Amino acid sequence: QVQLVESGGGLVQPGGSLRLSCAASGTIFSMGWHRQAPGKERELVAAITWSGKPDYTDSVKGRVTISRDNAKNTLYLQMNSLKPEDTAVYYCSARDFGHLRWNYWGQGTQVTVSS
């Protein structure tokens, strides 16, 4: 059973930075970060393949970097120039090879961007 545990969330000032981490158990193909802000639907923020190819939603391009350390089975999300609209619960996610849907989820970590 794949388990995902996020860490690194918290309160940050606008323009500040946070680095989220996700420790994964088991072998996982693709990994990503989703977020859900109050009153909004869950959205994919970034995804990365086993080989390291990233993909980002338009709202975070240029401010966010997703990476993974396969040896440590850990996923990262470096977020810079944070804005209040980035406030959300961020979820680590994963899917097996060939799966169309994300089938593994972490418990979520709160990111609050506020002065």
Sequence and secondary structure as in RCSB ss.txt:
>XXXX:A:sequence
QVQLVESGGGLVQPGGSLRLSCAASGTIFSMGWHRQAPGKERELVAAITWSGKPDYTDSVKGRVTISRDNAKNTL
YLQMNSLKPEDTAVYYCSARDFGHLRWNYWGQGTQVTVSS
>XXXX:A:secstr
   EEEE  EEE TT  EEEEEEE S  SEEEEEEE TTS  EEEEEE TT  EEE GGGTTTEEEEEETTTTEE
EEEE S  GGG EEEEEEEE TT SS  EE   EEEEE  
